[in-house]
Amino acid sequence: MRSFLQRLSNYSIFVLVLLIVCALQSSLWLNFFGWFPAPQLWLTVLVFWVLYRELWESVLMVYILSIISSGFTALPFAHLLSINLLTAMGLFFVKKRLYWAGPIFYMLASGISVVFFSFFSYLVSWKYDLTSNRDFPVLGLLITLLFTMIVSFPFHGFFSWLDKLTHKEHPTEAGTGVL
């Protein structure tokens, strides 16, 4: 029972952090910096869960993340869910091939997730939207990539601290979960 409560508290804290991060990115950033490209802060939560959790926990967080972040974006829920699942799948493959513990790999994986999310967003929009995006914003992608990688460094320490606080163990190798 104690293990269940610790796991539930860990999940609840991460959901609360996700709500705060989505609110910061969608409303506060726009008020302070206007249309300047924002770091995708909510992707740092997804990256942490893909790298440091079992497969079923990561998929569960992708669904929770998609439900929460759908309230902060104009993307249809089905598009957002499919893009997030594709991004998580891409991160799983990167994790299986290149994995080392620490914040540097977490920063690299956060940058890769921005590229995956943008690429899959473009593909889903091109395939299913009537008026899809015709131009790919390369400069905006590079700025978002850089900002996301920069802010992911302190997030790694904060998320690791949350895991230590709730007694959640990190895996010691990339072999977590079955793919």
N, C-alpha and C positions, 0 to 999 in steps of 0.2 A: 504494500500500500504506500509506503514511503517513497519507493521508486516511482510509482505512478504519479504521486503528487509533485515530486521534483521534476519529472518530465512535463507534466501539465503546466507547472509554473514557468519552466523554460520556454515552452511554446507560447504561453500567454504573454510573457515579457517580450518575445520577439514579435508577436502580433502588435503589441502596443508600440514598439519601436518602429515597426513598419507603418503604422498609422501616422506617427509623428513625422517620419521621413517623407511619406507621400504628401502630407500637408505642407511641410517645409518646401518641397520641390514645386508643388503645383501652385501654391498661393503666395508664400513669402518671397520666393525667388522672383516671381513675376512682378511683385510690387517694388522690390528693391532694384532689380537689374533689368527689368523690361524684357525684351525679346532676345537678349543675349543668351546663347545656348547654356542650359543648366546641366550640371552633373546628374547622372541618373542614379540618385541616391538609393532608390528602392532596389536597384539591381545588386547593390552590395549585400543586401539581405539574401537575395536569391543565390548569389555566388557563395556566400558563407554556408548556406544550407546544402548546396550541391557538393561543396568540397568536404565538409566536416560532418555529414550526416549519412545515414543509411539511405538507400534508394527510395524506400517507401516514405520516409520522412521528407525527403526532398520533393517528391511528387505531391505530397500533402501540402507542403509549403507553397509550391507553385500554384495549386488551386486556391489556397488562402490568399496568396499574394495577388492573384488575378481578380479575385472577388473584391478585395480591399481597394486595389489600385484602379479598378474599373469605375469607381465613384469619383476618381480624380482626373479622368481623361475622357476624351471624346471618342476613343476607339470603341467599337462594338465589343462586347464581352467575348464572343466567339473568336474574334481576331486576336484579342489580347491573350486569351488562354492558349490558343494555338502558337502564337509567337513566343510566349513564355515557356511552353513545353518544348518547342524546338530549340530555344536558347539553352534550357536546362540539359537537353539531350546533347547539344554541341559541347557544353561544358563537361558533361560526363565523359565524352570521348577525349577531350583535352586532358581531363583528370586521369584517365586510364593510360594515356601516352606519356604525359609530362606531369609529374607530381613531385613536389618537395614541400616540406612543411615550412611554414613561416609567412610573414606578411608580404615578402617580395613576390612570391607566387600568387598570393591573394590579390595583390595589385595587378599583376599580369592577367590573371583570370578575370578580374573586373574589367580591364580594358578589352579583353577578348569578348566578354559578354556584351559590351556596348556595340562592338562590331557585329556580333551574331544578332543582337536584337534589331539593329538597324537593317541588316541584310534580310532577315526573315520578315521584318515589317514591310520592307519594300516588296518582297516576293508575295506575301499574302495580299497586300494591297493591289499589286499588279494582277494577281489571279482572280480575286473575288470582288473587288470594288468596281463600280461602273466608271467612276472617275478616279483612276489610280494616279499615283505620283509619277510624273514623267521625268523629273530631274532629281538626282541623288545629291543631297547637300553635303559635299565632301568636307568643306571647311567647318561647318557646324558639327559634323561627325568627329573631326579631329579635335576640336575644342572640347566637346562633350567627353570624348575618350580621355583626354588629358586631365580634365577636372575630375572625372570619375576615378581615375587611377590615383590622383592626389588625395582625394577625400577617403578613399578606401583604406589607406594606411592607418589612420586613427580608428576607423570603424573595425578593423581587424582586432586591434587591442581591446576595444570596447566589447565586441562580441565574444572574444575569448574570456574577458573578465566576467561577462554574464554567464557563460558556460561554467566557469569555475565557481561562481556564486551559487549556481543551481546544481552543482556536482555532475555536470554532463561531461563525459570523457570525449576527447577528440580521438579520431582514429590515428594509428601510427603509420599507416600506409595507404596507398591509393586503392587497395582492394576492398573498400567498403561498399557493400551492396552488390547486387547481381545485375549485370547488364547484358 
